[in-house]
Amino acid sequence: MASIAVNARFTATTCDRKTTEISRETLKSFMGLRKTSQNASISLAQSLTTSTPHFNPARRNFTSIKAGKSSPKVTGRNLRVAVIGGGPAGGAAAETLAKGGIETFLIERKMDNCKPCGGAIPLCMVGEFDLPLDIIDRRVTKMKMISPSNVAVDIGQTLKPDEYIGMVRREVLDQYLRERAEKAGTKVINGLFLKMDLPKEPNAPYVLHYSAYDGKTGGVGTKTTLEVDAVIGADGANSRVAKAIGAGDYDYAIAFQERIRIPDEKMVYYENLAEMYVGDDVSPDFYGWVFPKCDHVAVGTGTVTHKGDIKKFQVATRLRAKDKILGGKIIRVEAHPIPEHPRPKRLADRVALVGDAAGYVTKCSGEGIYFAAKSGRMCAEAIVEGSERGTRMVNETDLRNYLEKWDKTYWPTYKVLDILQKVFYRSNPAREAFVEMCADDYVQRMTFDSYLYKRVVPGNPIEDIKLAFNTIGSLVRANALRGEMNKITSL
């Protein structure tokens, strides 16, 4: 069990440690709210591009990449690909496709979608996806992990001065990525995807059916069709693309979140602080959170096993944070399904799933934004490469290259976090042990390094042995605490 806790710190990959070398002068004027000055357009990533490798179709030499021998040339036009869904996965995929010479369409119904998402992104995503500072509401450098008995552990003392967890609002991040994809050449369509007709012969087009909304047709929309050569399903946990290819079902959590505007003097407390609450009262299998945004806090929780009780868990989360959000006003209520594991089938012929549609949300932490954007980009890269920049038809082999690369890189992360959730979220005594373990500096350092940079972090064997003993001790003490509590309640 202790080795599982250690190994969980070693499973993330592929971001360069040099992303910590951020210009302090670039950051020093940022106070947590969106900037409106001319400098707002300056991306934090400008200081990272020389040290953080990421896909750039303009610089990669695609002429050396050969498509499959059976892939015919596309004549009189470029390869056409539709991306269904305009979240981080869809936006990242569409931009990569358009820059790679693909005729790209992105279909999204809710252009102002506010997904009930904590909104935390790792530091490496800022550089890797060239995100500007003005879409980041807060830079969290402190966290409190709060146990069922309200023991609070401070986390973040191992962070370096320029390290932080970014807090974003999904409606802001998603719009930014869509607009960037549009500037790269993507045709963004405000429409509701309905279904698609699968091709009946090799290399025949997919026929997409959707309701188009142009502001003149009211709430009904105009029934429209679109023919494309390949489809990327980035349309969330209830993906219609997944249903069209028979991708199968998966367990899902219900996330419930309230945006609460609290008095200014209380907002100061959350300026750079996030809170996570664990306990049967807030969730039997996940955690409750209070995450700071630009001018409010997001308070939420989630569960897989007791979906019908989600509002009860939300009330409990508010009660746990009651003193710190007292006087607050709920300005928005949000709920949405969140996948708990990858779908049984994530591609078929020339259709591939990414992001939540594929099931790329980690257990234990519930992280999904980075993995959504990363999977969208990786899938699009495979299409650009396989089609030789849109000049050839793609096939299932090209898309399978994306899937194999994804699984090789990230499968251990999902597996280990699944085990951790089952071990430490199974009971209140186990949660008490988990919170106690989080107080260890070594655990914090390993956890933050793997989270912030999504890369393998080498461990210290001596510290690993200490952690093993500490973990066992925490579990023993937690179970002893349960025994004492049982004695008290039986009197």
C-alpha positions as MATLAB code, in Angstrom:
seq = 'MASIAVNARFTATTCDRKTTEISRETLKSFMGLRKTSQNASISLAQSLTTSTPHFNPARRNFTSIKAGKSSPKVTGRNLRVAVIGGGPAGGAAAETLAKGGIETFLIERKMDNCKPCGGAIPLCMVGEFDLPLDIIDRRVTKMKMISPSNVAVDIGQTLKPDEYIGMVRREVLDQYLRERAEKAGTKVINGLFLKMDLPKEPNAPYVLHYSAYDGKTGGVGTKTTLEVDAVIGADGANSRVAKAIGAGDYDYAIAFQERIRIPDEKMVYYENLAEMYVGDDVSPDFYGWVFPKCDHVAVGTGTVTHKGDIKKFQVATRLRAKDKILGGKIIRVEAHPIPEHPRPKRLADRVALVGDAAGYVTKCSGEGIYFAAKSGRMCAEAIVEGSERGTRMVNETDLRNYLEKWDKTYWPTYKVLDILQKVFYRSNPAREAFVEMCADDYVQRMTFDSYLYKRVVPGNPIEDIKLAFNTIGSLVRANALRGEMNKITSL';
ca = [
       0.000    0.000    0.000;
       2.792    2.406    0.859;
       4.591    1.619   -2.374;
       1.384    2.482   -4.244;
       1.387    5.872   -2.576;
       4.972    6.429   -3.677;
       4.456    5.147   -7.213;
       1.552    7.501   -7.713;
       4.094   10.313   -7.697;
       6.086    8.738  -10.525;
       3.450    8.228  -13.196;
       3.167   11.582  -14.971;
       5.314   12.306  -18.023;
       6.450   14.616  -20.829;
       6.873   18.165  -19.538;
      10.323   19.687  -19.164;
      11.443   20.816  -15.709;
      12.725   23.995  -17.270;
       9.196   25.380  -17.263;
      10.018   26.610  -13.782;
      12.350   29.189  -15.313;
       9.632   31.818  -15.592;
      10.493   35.484  -15.701;
       9.450   36.992  -12.397;
       9.104   40.358  -14.083;
       6.514   38.843  -16.415;
       4.512   37.667  -13.416;
       4.967   40.404  -10.869;
       2.213   42.705  -12.133;
      -0.358   39.903  -12.155;
      -2.633   40.165   -9.114;
      -5.173   37.409   -9.832;
      -7.701   39.253  -11.975;
      -7.709   39.459  -15.745;
      -5.440   42.209  -17.035;
      -6.811   44.799  -19.435;
      -3.570   46.485  -20.391;
      -1.698   46.076  -23.634;
       0.502   43.531  -21.916;
      -2.469   41.169  -21.544;
      -1.706   39.650  -24.915;
       1.768   38.611  -23.822;
       1.788   34.876  -23.233;
       3.623   33.420  -20.294;
       4.687   30.730  -22.714;
       6.889   33.169  -24.639;
       9.540   32.657  -21.985;
       9.093   28.881  -22.144;
       9.055   28.029  -25.836;
      12.777   27.387  -26.035;
      12.679   24.920  -23.163;
       9.268   23.265  -23.482;
       9.003   21.110  -26.606;
       5.550   20.844  -28.085;
       3.958   20.153  -31.421;
       4.355   22.915  -33.987;
       3.204   21.911  -37.481;
       4.974   24.886  -38.988;
       8.349   23.632  -37.751;
       8.009   19.851  -38.092;
       9.250   18.151  -41.220;
       6.220   16.195  -42.398;
       7.739   15.452  -45.816;
       9.673   12.566  -44.285;
       6.503   10.931  -42.924;
       4.886    8.326  -45.147;
       1.193    7.534  -45.091;
      -0.013    3.970  -45.337;
       0.489    2.351  -48.744;
      -3.244    1.860  -49.042;
      -4.013    5.530  -48.379;
      -4.965    7.248  -51.640;
      -4.117   10.830  -52.483;
      -6.846   13.393  -51.835;
      -7.351   15.233  -55.124;
      -8.679   18.751  -55.660;
      -8.901   19.540  -51.948;
      -7.344   18.821  -48.551;
      -8.421   16.160  -46.086;
     -11.603   17.213  -44.257;
     -11.978   16.521  -40.525;
     -14.816   17.464  -38.174;
     -14.216   18.003  -34.469;
     -17.410   17.570  -32.437;
     -17.235   19.554  -29.203;
     -15.536   22.848  -28.387;
     -13.951   22.237  -24.987;
     -10.192   21.951  -24.339;
      -9.975   18.663  -26.270;
     -11.877   19.997  -29.279;
     -10.149   23.370  -29.351;
      -6.652   21.859  -29.131;
      -7.467   19.251  -31.784;
      -8.961   21.769  -34.207;
      -6.026   24.166  -33.936;
      -3.492   21.406  -34.559;
      -5.441   20.083  -37.547;
      -5.835   23.504  -39.146;
      -2.155   24.349  -38.700;
      -1.299   20.970  -40.183;
      -3.025   21.589  -43.514;
      -6.358   19.899  -42.731;
      -9.693   21.466  -43.723;
     -11.149   21.606  -40.228;
     -14.678   22.054  -38.893;
     -15.511   22.443  -35.193;
     -19.143   21.996  -34.119;
     -20.167   23.296  -30.679;
     -23.665   24.079  -29.426;
     -22.960   26.062  -26.247;
     -20.366   28.712  -26.965;
     -20.649   30.014  -23.374;
     -20.618   26.592  -21.731;
     -19.706   26.690  -18.028;
     -18.836   23.144  -17.109;
     -18.916   22.398  -13.343;
     -15.201   21.921  -13.223;
     -12.739   22.872  -10.500;
     -10.722   24.568  -13.225;
      -7.231   23.614  -12.025;
      -4.507   23.335  -14.646;
      -0.868   22.271  -14.154;
       1.933   24.775  -14.684;
       3.313   22.890  -17.673;
       0.036   23.372  -19.567;
       0.583   27.136  -19.537;
       3.781   26.750  -21.521;
       2.925   23.704  -23.560;
      -0.339   25.217  -24.868;
       0.895   28.829  -25.001;
      -1.766   30.097  -22.608;
      -1.665   33.844  -21.875;
      -1.746   35.089  -18.304;
      -5.034   36.891  -18.716;
      -7.083   33.683  -18.885;
      -5.728   32.500  -15.530;
      -7.872   33.834  -12.691;
      -5.676   32.811   -9.774;
      -2.274   31.327   -9.122;
      -2.748   28.870   -6.264;
       0.378   28.341   -4.192;
      -1.292   27.039   -1.040;
      -3.770   24.231   -0.465;
      -5.508   22.883    2.596;
      -6.445   19.219    2.742;
      -9.153   18.859    5.413;
      -9.935   15.477    6.962;
     -13.320   14.087    8.071;
     -12.563   15.259   11.621;
     -11.634   18.717   10.261;
      -7.903   18.290   10.734;
      -6.349   20.657    8.181;
      -2.995   20.016    6.559;
      -1.243   22.852    4.723;
       0.164   21.872    1.364;
       2.409   23.954   -0.835;
       5.453   24.767    1.248;
       7.650   22.764   -1.153;
       6.675   24.902   -4.158;
       9.350   27.098   -5.684;
       8.693   30.860   -5.951;
       7.526   30.695   -9.568;
       5.489   27.484   -9.267;
       1.724   27.470   -8.969;
      -1.499   25.731   -9.978;
      -3.506   27.826  -12.405;
      -7.209   28.378  -11.777;
      -9.343   29.071  -14.831;
     -12.993   29.410  -15.697;
     -13.954   26.915  -18.356;
     -16.018   29.399  -20.343;
     -12.905   31.607  -20.635;
     -10.389   28.849  -21.407;
     -12.652   27.049  -23.889;
     -13.486   30.223  -25.777;
      -9.815   31.172  -26.001;
      -8.842   27.787  -27.477;
     -11.752   27.873  -29.964;
     -10.876   31.378  -31.104;
      -7.252   30.390  -31.580;
      -8.340   27.392  -33.634;
     -10.518   29.687  -35.740;
      -7.585   32.045  -36.355;
      -5.567   29.033  -37.510;
      -8.185   28.305  -40.174;
     -10.855   26.204  -38.451;
     -14.464   26.834  -39.434;
     -16.281   27.088  -36.100;
     -19.959   26.136  -36.340;
     -22.511   26.971  -33.676;
     -24.544   23.801  -33.958;
     -25.937   20.798  -32.133;
     -24.515   17.528  -33.441;
     -27.313   14.979  -33.875;
     -25.944   11.888  -35.587;
     -23.716   10.680  -38.388;
     -24.099    8.237  -41.244;
     -21.184    5.824  -41.380;
     -19.550    5.201  -44.779;
     -20.661    2.044  -46.584;
     -17.469    1.637  -48.587;
     -13.768    2.389  -48.030;
     -12.793    6.070  -48.088;
     -16.401    7.223  -48.530;
     -17.305   10.291  -46.434;
     -19.017   10.435  -43.071;
     -22.251   12.421  -43.289;
     -22.820   14.515  -40.171;
     -26.274   15.767  -39.229;
     -26.561   18.797  -36.981;
     -28.839   21.717  -36.142;
     -27.197   24.984  -37.135;
     -27.813   28.138  -35.093;
     -27.045   31.460  -36.741;
     -29.050   33.790  -34.539;
     -31.851   34.076  -37.056;
     -33.607   30.738  -36.684;
     -34.693   30.935  -33.048;
     -34.211   28.025  -30.701;
     -34.948   25.249  -33.177;
     -32.034   25.590  -35.559;
     -31.704   24.581  -39.184;
     -31.133   20.920  -40.030;
     -27.814   20.744  -41.883;
     -25.436   18.052  -43.147;
     -21.680   18.023  -43.607;
     -19.458   15.466  -45.361;
     -16.012   14.812  -43.907;
     -13.254   12.224  -44.176;
     -12.640   11.728  -40.448;
     -14.235   12.679  -37.133;
     -12.808   13.503  -33.703;
     -15.362   13.090  -30.919;
     -14.644   15.679  -28.228;
     -18.257   15.985  -27.105;
     -18.004   15.034  -23.449;
     -19.187   12.244  -21.209;
     -22.534   11.915  -23.027;
     -20.786   11.766  -26.406;
     -23.075   11.168  -29.373;
     -20.019   10.356  -31.456;
     -19.205    7.559  -29.015;
     -22.733    6.201  -29.349;
     -22.489    6.336  -33.159;
     -19.448    4.021  -33.170;
     -20.684    1.752  -30.374;
     -17.909    2.798  -28.007;
     -19.626    1.281  -24.975;
     -20.527    2.721  -21.586;
     -18.468    3.572  -18.538;
     -19.003    4.503  -14.920;
     -19.376    8.224  -14.443;
     -19.473   10.664  -11.579;
     -21.876   13.521  -11.124;
     -20.085   16.783  -10.402;
     -22.143   19.496   -8.716;
     -20.773   22.992   -8.255;
     -21.992   26.351   -7.031;
     -20.255   29.593   -7.837;
     -20.467   31.781   -4.746;
     -19.565   35.461   -4.597;
     -18.308   36.087   -1.083;
     -17.495   39.402    0.672;
     -14.209   40.995   -0.373;
     -12.647   40.553    3.050;
     -13.329   36.807    2.878;
     -12.097   36.584   -0.710;
      -8.694   37.725    0.548;
      -8.408   34.371    2.366;
      -8.790   32.534   -0.943;
      -6.518   34.856   -2.925;
      -4.007   32.079   -3.625;
      -5.513   29.222   -1.601;
      -7.643   26.220   -2.545;
      -9.331   23.790   -0.159;
     -10.169   20.103   -0.490;
     -12.501   18.357    1.952;
     -12.713   14.584    2.371;
     -15.256   12.611    4.373;
     -18.413   10.554    4.008;
     -20.433   13.719    4.538;
     -19.082   15.514    1.430;
     -18.653   12.429   -0.785;
     -18.397    8.673   -0.211;
     -15.856    8.234   -3.021;
     -14.440   11.626   -3.993;
     -13.876   14.999   -2.326;
     -15.428   18.424   -1.942;
     -13.600   21.567   -3.026;
     -13.449   25.321   -2.674;
     -11.409   26.773   -5.535;
     -10.836   30.511   -6.042;
     -11.830   32.233   -9.302;
     -11.494   35.853  -10.412;
     -14.203   37.368   -8.163;
     -15.857   34.338   -6.559;
     -15.185   30.816   -5.292;
     -16.311   27.555   -6.838;
     -17.705   25.163   -4.218;
     -18.461   21.651   -5.370;
     -18.357   17.906   -4.918;
     -18.831   14.714   -6.893;
     -19.741   11.052   -6.555;
     -20.028    7.892   -8.600;
     -21.692    5.601   -6.100;
     -24.406    7.848   -4.649;
     -25.526   10.135   -7.468;
     -28.994   10.609   -5.986;
     -27.465   12.196   -2.881;
     -25.315   14.757   -4.700;
     -27.257   17.771   -3.391;
     -26.954   16.468    0.156;
     -23.175   16.196   -0.290;
     -23.086   19.721   -1.697;
     -24.887   21.068    1.366;
     -22.339   19.275    3.566;
     -19.450   20.813    1.611;
     -20.908   24.286    2.123;
     -21.317   23.540    5.839;
     -17.681   22.439    6.168;
     -16.587   25.769    4.648;
     -19.387   27.767    6.296;
     -17.355   30.287    8.299;
     -15.123   31.138    5.334;
     -17.935   31.700    2.821;
     -20.436   33.268    5.229;
     -22.394   36.057    3.575;
     -21.785   34.675    0.116;
     -24.338   34.719   -2.692;
     -24.791   31.825   -5.108;
     -24.468   33.263   -8.613;
     -24.513   30.042  -10.619;
     -25.352   26.353  -10.132;
     -23.800   23.727  -12.421;
     -23.945   19.940  -12.738;
     -22.398   17.572  -15.259;
     -21.355   13.907  -15.658;
     -17.624   13.172  -15.407;
     -16.189    9.873  -16.749;
     -14.449    7.545  -14.324;
     -12.371    5.430  -16.702;
     -11.620    5.141  -20.453;
     -14.323    3.739  -22.688;
     -14.018    0.111  -23.841;
     -13.664    1.360  -27.431;
     -12.100    4.696  -28.346;
     -11.796    4.526  -32.107;
     -13.404    2.887  -35.120;
     -12.255    3.263  -38.713;
     -11.688    7.044  -39.159;
     -13.408    8.152  -35.932;
     -11.529    8.706  -32.665;
     -12.570    9.884  -29.198;
     -10.631   12.345  -27.047;
     -11.078   14.091  -23.684;
     -14.142   13.215  -21.615;
     -15.682   11.409  -24.594;
     -12.816    8.921  -24.354;
     -12.922    8.863  -20.544;
      -9.666   10.691  -19.824;
     -10.351   11.966  -16.288;
      -8.088   10.737  -13.517;
      -9.506    9.179  -10.389;
      -8.480   10.382   -6.930;
      -7.613   13.874   -8.231;
     -10.388   14.257  -10.814;
      -8.032   16.064  -13.192;
      -9.227   16.267  -16.783;
      -8.441   19.611  -18.460;
      -4.799   18.950  -19.302;
      -5.485   15.394  -20.426;
      -8.368   16.556  -22.595;
      -6.263   19.151  -24.409;
      -3.305   16.774  -24.676;
      -5.378   13.940  -26.140;
      -6.994   16.308  -28.642;
      -3.597   17.505  -29.799;
      -2.115   13.993  -29.956;
      -5.039   12.681  -31.994;
      -4.787   15.614  -34.412;
      -1.031   15.125  -34.737;
      -1.622   11.515  -35.771;
      -4.053   12.659  -38.475;
      -1.702   15.367  -39.762;
       1.194   12.937  -39.907;
      -0.776   10.050  -41.364;
      -2.307   12.232  -44.082;
       0.991   13.931  -44.971;
      -0.430   17.365  -44.100;
      -3.866   16.683  -45.496;
      -2.828   15.338  -48.882;
      -3.759   11.680  -48.274;
      -6.715    9.830  -46.790;
      -6.229    8.519  -43.272;
      -7.269    5.131  -41.944;
      -7.711    3.362  -38.626;
      -4.009    2.556  -38.437;
      -3.161    6.270  -38.344;
      -5.624    6.885  -35.505;
      -4.417    3.827  -33.655;
      -0.972    5.398  -33.535;
      -2.497    8.124  -31.360;
      -4.189    5.591  -29.106;
      -1.079    3.467  -28.621;
       1.050    6.501  -27.835;
      -1.556    7.771  -25.367;
      -1.871    4.472  -23.540;
       1.874    3.971  -23.351;
       2.338    7.447  -21.869;
      -0.597    7.781  -19.500;
      -2.129    4.378  -18.720;
      -0.013    3.921  -15.543;
      -1.251    7.273  -14.232;
      -4.893    6.256  -14.515;
      -4.293    2.797  -13.075;
      -2.366    3.909  -10.002;
      -4.760    6.761   -9.188;
      -7.645    4.304   -9.493;
      -5.962    2.097   -6.882;
      -5.243    5.081   -4.633;
      -8.875    6.151   -4.725;
     -10.000    2.669   -3.732;
      -7.451    2.504   -0.903;
      -7.763    5.962    0.656;
     -11.336    7.002   -0.154;
     -12.995    3.831    1.098;
     -13.682    5.011    4.681;
     -13.222    7.958    6.980;
     -10.314    6.315    8.874;
      -8.540    5.773    5.552;
      -9.175    9.411    4.650;
      -7.723   10.524    7.973;
      -4.593    8.505    7.138;
      -4.470   10.040    3.669;
      -4.615   13.596    5.036;
      -1.955   12.800    7.644;
       0.295   11.418    4.917;
      -0.156   14.623    2.893;
       1.609   16.564    5.648;
       4.907   14.900    4.704;
       7.209   17.261    2.749;
       8.503   14.428    0.603;
       4.988   13.405   -0.432;
       4.155   17.003   -1.258;
       7.299   17.527   -3.305;
       6.810   14.354   -5.331;
       3.108   15.037   -5.821;
       3.550   18.619   -6.984;
       6.450   17.792   -9.282;
       4.484   15.072  -11.033;
       1.309   17.180  -11.189;
       2.866   20.455  -12.321;
       5.118   18.976  -15.012;
       3.409   15.720  -16.003;
       6.656   13.825  -16.024;
       8.452   11.022  -14.224;
       9.924   12.194  -10.934;
      12.859   10.161   -9.572;
      12.412    9.182   -5.959;
      14.764    8.973   -3.004;
      15.005    5.340   -1.766;
      15.596    6.360    1.856;
      12.664    8.755    1.805;
      10.531    6.068    0.135;
      11.241    3.695    3.034;
      10.357    6.414    5.543;
       7.135    7.096    3.643;
       6.246    3.401    3.761;
       6.532    3.326    7.543;
       4.706    6.647    7.903;
       1.855    5.425    5.711;
       1.452    2.249    7.731;
       1.562    4.285   10.954;
      -1.097    6.670    9.641;
      -3.420    3.815    8.760;
      -2.917    2.161   12.141;
      -3.649    5.407   13.995;
      -6.672    6.093   11.823;
      -8.179    2.707   12.552;
      -7.470    3.192   16.250;
      -9.330    6.498   16.034;
     -12.299    4.713   14.498;
     -12.323    2.253   17.379;
     -12.359    5.055   19.938;
     -15.146    6.857   18.096;
     -17.200    3.666   18.045;
     -16.790    3.354   21.814;
     -17.974    6.921   22.338;
     -21.023    6.609   20.101;
     -22.049    3.328   21.748;
     -22.304    4.943   25.227;
];
